[in-house]
Amino acid sequence: MIRPRWQALKPQHGLFSWRRWDQAIAVIAAVNLTWVSIDLTYIPLRNFWLQRNLYPVPSLPLVVPLPWLPDITPWLDPLKGIEPHRDTEAYLKAFTALDRALQQNGPRTAESNDLLQHQVVLTTALMDSNPFISSGQAGALEKFKNRLRARTGLESARDSANLLLSPEHLERSPWSQERQFWSQQILPLVESNYWRSIDENGRPSDLSWRIDTPFQLLFLLDILLRAWRLKQRYPAIRWRDALLRRWIDLPLLLPFARWLRVVPVTERLCGAGLLQLEPLRAVISRGVVALLALELFEVIAVRVVDALQQLIRSPQLPERVRGLCSYQSSDLNDEREVIELLRLWLPLLLTRIGPAMRPQLQAVISHLMQQSLDRNVVPDALRRLPGLQNAESEFSRQLAESMVTSVLDLSKGAGNRIGQRDPVLESLGSEALDRLWEELAHTLEQGPVLSRSQDLLVALLEEIKRSSFRQIRDQGDVDALISELDGLNFNPGRPTPKDQA
């Protein structure tokens, strides 16, 4: 491949240190991508990060606790403008006080009775006001009611709350058991509710740009350094072109559509040698290229055959043939190229290829002459004389040899003269070609030759197109093509002598 003139390479210095820098930036970019993925999914997955419980089947009470995961809500809630909701926060505080009183004094004391009644009032108010709507978790209240109904078997969630928080029920069921129900199934739903502030533009508050900005500044510095390194390697390249070479890094600088950063991060990890995706890329690209190759070949073949058919059907075909004449062309280079090709190939045919075929030419001419003598010259009565056939064969051989020798000698001389530049010969050759095109065009214009030739050629091309595409469809299975490529790539071939050595 020819190198562009501006790519005058200079020796690279400090290549090892720059590779270390690229690897460090690639790791930082991977960290930033991790942060972006957490930031983009934090609001939908806040309940998971808050409780760190995994529900494989949402319709079943199956919980997989993940206590080893860190609780990131205290750090990310302020960035998202998330604060505890007043109603749910008051509900949780009241339950904490109730839990402490029941564990210390039991359900029959005046303090515990008041706290139970207060908790019933808060539960009823929670059902009536539905504070979960502000956080987009209206379904949490439905889960809250359904779990109360399932616990008591009653149809009303309010009646279920009154029963579960009554002193009589707590005397029959120990608070240790009821406390586990409230702590594991009810309170997590209440804790998931929050209140999110609104900025001056009427949109939910989001201060995550404070963490993303340092990464973007670092990526901008790295892009400038890469452009400078490219400028040092190819001095003739312009700064604009050097910066455009890093177009793939644009998502690293955009404050929106940040999920696109997976593309430049993957490219940097692969370029730094920290991630190997070449086998996966090869498998994917091989399937895509095989599929596109078949489709593209069919489209190109159809267009080419259709163009040829339109050209043949054109009533101006004789004029197009006549347009090949030198005096009809405005560009003399085409005619000169034809003359140069003839001047190149005619000497080869006359001086090399023709003499190399001397034995074959002599045999053909000798055979033809002997047949002519047998049919036209020698009478049937003399043909029966002994030795006459041998004489005919020898005479035919000598005559053919002399004729071929004379013709080849003449062709060698003509080839040597054609190989030399001769203005007169070039002019004569140009006139001969012009005459050829003129006679061909004149012949096409006379009689039914043109229309009949057009019909035959178009039918021939149509048949070629149909048969070829039928064969392509029969053999165009992408899976079979990929299997054939695998056989060529992975099957061991016959060892060469160099391999055997």
Secondary structure, 3 states (H helix, E strand, C coil): CCCCCCCCCCCCCCHHHHHHHHHHHHHHHHHHHHHHHHHHHCCCCHHHHHHCEECCCCCCCCCEECCCCCCCHHHHHHHCCEECCHHHHHHHHHHHHHHHHHHHHCCCCHHHHHHHHHHHHHHHHHHHHCHHHHHCCHHHHHHHHHHHHHHHCCCCHHHHHHHHCCHHHHHHCCHHHHHHHHHHHHHHHHHCCCEECECCCCCECCCCHHHHHHHHHHHHHHHHHHHHHHHHHCCCCCHHHHHHCCHHHHHHCCCCCHHHHHHHHHHHHHHCCCCCCHHHHHHHHHHHHHHHHHHHHHHHHHHHHHHHHHHHHCCCHHHHHHCCCHHHCCCHHHHHHHHHHHHHHHHHHHHHHHHHCHHHHHHHHHHHHHHHHHHHHCCHHHHCCCCHHHHHHHHHHHHHHHHHHHHHHHHHHHHHHHHCCCHHHHHHHHHHHHHHHHHHHHHHHCCCHHHHHHHHHHHHHHHHHHHHHHHHHHHCCHHHHHHHHHHHHHCCCCCCHHHHC
